[in-house]
Amino acid sequence: MSLDADAGAALADAHADFLTDLTREAIRLARKDRLRTVDAEHVEQAVSRLGMGSSQSKAGSAFSTMGGLLAGAGLAGGYALAFTSGPHSTAEMVTTIALCILGFFLLAVGLTLTMVSKR
Protein backbone atom coordinates (compact mmCIF):
# COMPACT_ATOMS: atom_id res chain seq x y z
CA MET A 1 0.00 0.00 0.00
CA SER A 2 1.34 3.41 -0.85
CA LEU A 3 0.22 6.92 0.04
CA ASP A 4 0.16 9.80 -2.34
CA ALA A 5 1.73 13.09 -1.22
CA ASP A 6 -1.58 14.65 -0.13
CA ALA A 7 -2.55 11.61 1.94
CA GLY A 8 0.87 11.54 3.60
CA ALA A 9 0.62 15.22 4.48
CA ALA A 10 -2.93 14.80 5.83
CA LEU A 11 -1.82 11.82 7.91
CA ALA A 12 1.15 13.75 9.30
CA ASP A 13 -1.14 16.67 10.23
CA ALA A 14 -3.64 14.36 11.93
CA HIS A 15 -0.81 12.63 13.77
CA ALA A 16 0.59 15.94 15.00
CA ASP A 17 -2.86 17.13 16.09
CA PHE A 18 -3.53 13.92 18.01
CA LEU A 19 -0.15 14.03 19.74
CA THR A 20 -0.76 17.66 20.70
CA ASP A 21 -4.17 16.82 22.15
CA LEU A 22 -2.77 13.76 23.92
CA THR A 23 0.09 15.76 25.43
CA ARG A 24 -2.24 18.52 26.63
CA GLU A 25 -4.61 16.02 28.24
CA ALA A 26 -1.77 14.12 29.95
CA ILE A 27 -0.37 17.39 31.31
CA ARG A 28 -3.82 18.42 32.52
CA LEU A 29 -4.23 15.10 34.34
CA ALA A 30 -0.79 15.42 35.95
CA ARG A 31 -1.61 18.96 37.12
CA LYS A 32 -4.93 17.72 38.47
CA ASP A 33 -2.91 15.26 40.60
CA ARG A 34 -0.68 18.21 41.65
CA LEU A 35 2.39 16.70 40.02
CA ARG A 36 5.10 18.36 38.00
CA THR A 37 5.92 15.22 36.02
CA VAL A 38 3.68 13.39 33.57
CA ASP A 39 3.69 9.68 34.33
CA ALA A 40 2.84 6.81 31.99
CA GLU A 41 -0.45 6.47 33.88
CA HIS A 42 -1.40 10.01 32.86
CA VAL A 43 -0.67 9.22 29.22
CA GLU A 44 -2.77 6.04 29.39
CA GLN A 45 -5.63 7.95 31.01
CA ALA A 46 -5.35 10.63 28.33
CA VAL A 47 -5.49 8.01 25.58
CA SER A 48 -8.64 6.47 27.05
CA ARG A 49 -10.25 9.90 27.60
CA LEU A 50 -9.58 10.83 23.98
CA GLY A 51 -11.26 7.60 22.89
CA MET A 52 -8.27 5.91 21.32
CA GLY A 53 -7.58 3.24 23.93
CA SER A 54 -9.02 -0.22 24.08
CA SER A 55 -12.63 -0.29 25.10
CA GLN A 56 -12.99 0.04 28.85
CA SER A 57 -16.26 -1.85 28.73
CA LYS A 58 -16.00 -5.07 26.78
CA ALA A 59 -19.46 -5.99 28.04
CA GLY A 60 -20.81 -2.65 26.80
CA SER A 61 -19.38 -3.30 23.35
CA ALA A 62 -20.84 -6.81 23.29
CA PHE A 63 -24.28 -5.62 24.40
CA SER A 64 -24.25 -2.80 21.84
CA THR A 65 -23.21 -5.14 19.03
CA MET A 66 -25.81 -7.78 19.83
CA GLY A 67 -28.46 -5.13 20.41
CA GLY A 68 -27.73 -3.54 17.07
CA LEU A 69 -27.98 -6.85 15.28
CA LEU A 70 -31.24 -7.86 16.95
CA ALA A 71 -32.81 -4.41 16.62
CA GLY A 72 -31.83 -4.35 12.95
CA ALA A 73 -33.41 -7.73 12.39
CA GLY A 74 -36.54 -6.57 14.20
CA LEU A 75 -36.74 -3.38 12.14
CA ALA A 76 -36.28 -5.38 8.94
CA GLY A 77 -39.14 -7.64 10.03
CA GLY A 78 -41.26 -4.58 10.82
CA TYR A 79 -40.52 -3.17 7.38
CA ALA A 80 -41.57 -6.46 5.83
CA LEU A 81 -44.79 -6.49 7.85
CA ALA A 82 -45.62 -2.92 6.91
CA PHE A 83 -44.80 -2.97 3.22
CA THR A 84 -45.55 -6.46 1.96
CA SER A 85 -49.01 -7.54 1.05
CA GLY A 86 -50.72 -10.67 2.17
CA PRO A 87 -51.49 -12.18 5.50
CA HIS A 88 -48.80 -12.26 8.15
CA SER A 89 -48.68 -14.96 10.78
CA THR A 90 -48.92 -14.25 14.47
CA ALA A 91 -45.51 -15.85 14.95
CA GLU A 92 -43.99 -13.43 12.44
CA MET A 93 -45.48 -10.44 14.23
CA VAL A 94 -44.49 -11.65 17.70
CA THR A 95 -40.95 -12.43 16.54
CA THR A 96 -40.59 -8.98 14.99
CA ILE A 97 -41.82 -7.22 18.12
CA ALA A 98 -39.66 -9.39 20.39
CA LEU A 99 -36.54 -8.74 18.29
CA CYS A 100 -37.15 -4.99 18.39
CA ILE A 101 -37.74 -4.91 22.14
CA LEU A 102 -34.77 -7.15 22.97
CA GLY A 103 -32.48 -5.38 20.51
CA PHE A 104 -33.24 -1.88 21.74
CA PHE A 105 -32.98 -3.06 25.36
CA LEU A 106 -29.53 -4.51 24.71
CA LEU A 107 -28.50 -1.32 22.91
CA ALA A 108 -29.60 0.74 25.91
CA VAL A 109 -27.66 -1.51 28.30
CA GLY A 110 -24.56 -1.38 26.10
CA LEU A 111 -24.64 2.39 25.79
CA THR A 112 -25.17 2.74 29.53
CA LEU A 113 -22.21 0.48 30.32
CA THR A 114 -20.04 2.36 27.85
CA MET A 115 -20.99 5.74 29.29
CA VAL A 116 -20.46 4.60 32.88
CA SER A 117 -17.03 3.16 32.07
CA LYS A 118 -15.87 6.47 30.55
CA ARG A 119 -16.64 8.47 33.71
MORAPE-V670322 format. One record per run of one state. SS is the DSSP state (H for helix, E for strand, C for the rest). FROM is the first residue (numbers start at 0). TO is the last residue. Records with the same first field share a line. If there is no record, write none. Layout:
# MORAPE-V670322
SS=FROM-TO ; FROM-TO
This chain:
# MORAPE-V670322
C=0-3 ; 32-38 ; 49-56 ; 83-88 ; 117-118
H=4-31 ; 39-48 ; 57-82 ; 89-116
